[in-house]
Amino acid sequence: MSLPKLFLHIHTTYSDGKNSINQIVKTAIKLGLDYICITDHFSNSWKSKIIPTLNNLDKIERYLEEISHCQAYILKKNRKLNLFKGVEIDISSSENYIINNIHPNKFDLILFEYLENLEGIAFIKNIIETWKRDRRNSNKFPLLGLAHFDPSFFTLGGFDVLLGFLKQYNIIIEFNSSYPRFYSRKYETFFNKLEKNNIMVSIGCDSHHISNLKDVEGAFRAIKYYNLEDNLKNLINSLEMRKN
């Protein structure tokens, strides 16, 4: 089985990207991509003072509606591209802000960025458990992942806690072509544990321009080097299930 082309971390003009969702979709079709996910920033931390974000419910609704329109366009044109709705949550944001503004049942993929310690794991777990207690989310819960995750924060301790967290909530580890240092051979033990525990992996490059949509080869090479192709295939199967 040849691996399909996927890119699950893309920013648009709804946050700090340079292109519209429509422009991204048309470029992805031209490049022959199979799966993409729009994942604009959500934050009320320091980041929200520097870049635009999905900072209110009305803006989030417009964002999701525009993705829906593009999904309809793809279907009408009978293209092979699969487009998913995502968001990238800065976990430096306040817990209430996340819970009050992000309704997980409206998304296919939620990425958490800046996980750097055990306190961050506890914070994300509390968010997820709060979401799961809401009956509105019982019929459709998104895939969850860690954006541009840096293993170095857990090399001196906490790998077992991290692994337990990944397994408990089926958390995806993103391989991001913009951060090749995160896939150094010095983290081989961590990646071996991902393989053995069937932790799903994904591909992105934190794209902010349509020219970046082809920048996935570095991530593919790292996944193949660490024998994580089956972990990637498991993610693809999960994406296929979300289409139905």
C-alpha positions in Angstrom: 0.0 0.0 0.0 1.5 3.4 -1.0 0.9 6.1 1.5 -1.5 8.8 0.5 -0.5 12.4 0.6 -1.8 14.2 3.7 -1.3 17.6 5.3 -3.1 18.1 8.6 -1.8 21.4 9.9 -2.7 24.5 7.8 -3.3 28.1 8.7 -5.4 30.6 6.7 -6.3 34.2 6.8 -8.6 33.4 9.7 -5.4 33.5 11.8 -1.9 34.1 10.7 -1.9 32.4 7.3 -1.5 34.3 4.0 -4.2 32.5 1.9 -7.9 31.9 2.1 -9.4 28.5 2.6 -10.6 28.5 -1.0 -7.0 29.2 -2.3 -5.6 26.4 -0.1 -8.2 23.9 -1.3 -7.6 24.7 -5.0 -3.8 24.4 -4.5 -4.2 21.1 -2.6 -6.2 19.7 -5.5 -3.5 20.8 -8.0 -0.8 19.2 -5.9 -2.7 15.9 -5.7 -3.1 15.8 -2.0 -5.5 13.3 -0.5 -6.3 14.7 2.9 -5.9 18.2 4.3 -7.1 19.8 7.5 -7.5 23.5 8.2 -6.2 24.2 11.7 -6.3 27.9 12.5 -5.0 29.3 15.8 -7.2 29.6 18.9 -5.7 31.5 21.8 -6.3 34.2 24.5 -2.7 34.0 25.7 0.3 36.2 24.6 -0.1 34.8 21.1 -3.5 36.5 20.7 -1.8 39.9 21.1 0.6 39.1 18.3 -1.4 37.3 15.6 -5.1 37.1 14.6 -6.9 34.0 16.1 -10.3 32.4 16.1 -11.2 34.6 19.0 -15.0 34.5 19.2 -17.9 32.2 18.5 -19.1 34.2 15.5 -15.7 34.0 13.8 -15.4 30.3 14.5 -18.8 29.8 13.0 -17.9 31.7 9.8 -14.7 29.7 9.7 -16.5 26.4 9.9 -19.1 27.4 7.4 -16.4 28.4 4.9 -14.8 25.0 5.2 -18.2 23.4 4.7 -18.7 25.4 1.5 -15.3 24.2 0.3 -16.2 20.6 1.1 -19.4 21.0 -1.0 -17.2 22.4 -3.9 -14.9 19.4 -3.7 -17.9 17.0 -3.8 -19.5 18.8 -6.7 -16.3 18.8 -8.7 -15.7 15.1 -7.8 -12.2 15.6 -6.6 -10.3 13.1 -4.6 -9.3 15.6 -1.9 -10.7 15.1 1.6 -11.0 18.3 3.6 -11.4 18.3 7.4 -12.3 20.9 10.0 -9.6 21.5 12.6 -8.3 24.0 15.1 -5.0 24.5 16.9 -5.4 25.3 20.6 -2.7 27.1 22.5 -2.7 25.5 25.9 -1.4 28.7 27.4 -5.0 29.9 27.0 -7.4 29.9 30.0 -9.4 26.8 30.6 -12.8 28.6 30.6 -12.0 30.3 27.4 -11.3 27.0 25.7 -14.4 25.3 27.1 -16.7 28.2 26.4 -15.6 28.7 22.8 -14.5 25.4 21.4 -17.4 22.9 20.8 -15.5 19.7 19.9 -18.4 18.1 18.0 -18.0 20.7 15.3 -14.4 19.7 14.5 -12.7 16.7 12.9 -9.3 17.3 14.5 -8.2 19.4 17.4 -4.5 20.0 17.8 -3.0 21.2 21.1 0.3 23.2 20.9 3.0 23.9 23.6 2.7 20.7 25.6 6.0 20.9 27.6 5.4 19.4 31.0 3.3 17.2 33.2 1.1 20.1 34.2 0.3 20.6 30.5 -0.9 17.0 30.3 -3.1 17.5 33.3 -4.5 20.7 31.7 -5.4 18.9 28.5 -6.8 15.9 30.3 -9.2 18.2 32.2 -10.3 19.9 29.0 -11.0 16.6 27.3 -12.9 15.2 30.3 -15.0 18.3 30.5 -15.8 18.0 26.8 -16.7 14.3 27.2 -19.1 15.0 30.1 -21.1 17.2 27.7 -23.8 15.1 26.1 -23.7 17.2 23.0 -20.3 15.7 22.2 -21.4 12.0 22.7 -22.2 11.3 19.1 -19.2 12.9 17.4 -15.9 13.5 19.1 -12.9 14.7 17.1 -9.5 13.3 16.7 -7.0 14.8 19.1 -3.3 15.5 18.4 -0.2 17.3 19.6 1.1 20.0 17.2 4.9 20.1 16.5 5.5 18.1 19.7 9.1 18.5 21.1 10.1 15.2 22.9 13.0 17.0 24.6 10.7 18.3 27.3 10.2 14.8 28.6 13.6 13.2 28.1 14.6 13.7 31.8 11.4 12.2 33.1 7.7 11.8 32.4 7.8 9.6 29.2 5.7 6.9 30.9 3.1 9.5 32.0 3.1 11.0 28.5 2.7 7.6 26.9 -0.2 6.7 29.2 -1.9 10.0 28.2 -1.4 9.3 24.5 -2.9 5.8 24.8 -5.8 6.8 27.1 -7.1 9.5 24.7 -5.8 8.2 21.4 -3.6 11.3 21.0 -1.9 11.7 17.6 1.8 12.8 17.4 2.3 15.2 14.5 5.5 15.0 12.4 6.1 18.5 11.3 8.5 19.3 8.5 9.2 22.7 9.9 10.8 21.2 13.0 13.2 18.5 11.9 15.2 18.7 15.1 12.2 17.1 17.0 12.9 13.9 15.1 16.5 13.5 15.9 17.9 10.0 16.5 18.5 10.9 20.2 14.7 10.5 20.6 14.6 7.1 19.0 13.5 5.4 22.3 10.4 7.6 22.3 9.5 6.9 18.7 10.1 3.1 19.3 7.5 3.4 22.0 5.1 5.1 19.6 5.4 2.2 17.2 5.0 -0.5 19.9 2.0 1.2 21.4 0.2 1.9 18.1 0.2 5.7 18.7 -1.1 7.3 15.6 1.1 9.8 13.8 0.2 12.6 11.3 2.0 15.0 8.9 2.0 18.7 8.6 4.4 21.6 8.4 2.6 24.4 10.1 1.8 25.9 6.7 1.1 29.6 6.5 1.3 29.9 2.7 0.2 27.8 -0.2 3.8 27.3 -1.2 4.3 25.2 1.9 1.7 22.6 1.0 4.2 20.5 -0.8 6.6 20.5 2.2 5.8 17.1 3.6 8.7 14.9 2.5 10.8 15.5 5.6 8.0 14.3 7.8 7.4 11.3 5.6 11.1 10.3 5.7 11.1 10.6 9.5 8.0 8.4 9.8 9.5 5.8 7.5 12.9 5.9 9.4 11.2 5.1 12.7 9.0 2.4 11.1 5.8 4.3 11.8 4.0 3.7 8.5 1.4 1.5 10.2 0.8 4.1 12.8 0.1 6.6 9.9 -2.2 4.1 8.2 -4.2 3.9 11.4 -4.7 7.6 11.3 -5.8 7.4 7.6 -8.3 4.7 8.6 -9.7 7.1 11.3 -9.9 9.9 8.7 -11.8 7.6 6.4 -14.3 6.7 9.1 -14.9 10.5 9.7 -16.0 10.8 6.1 -19.0 8.5 6.7 
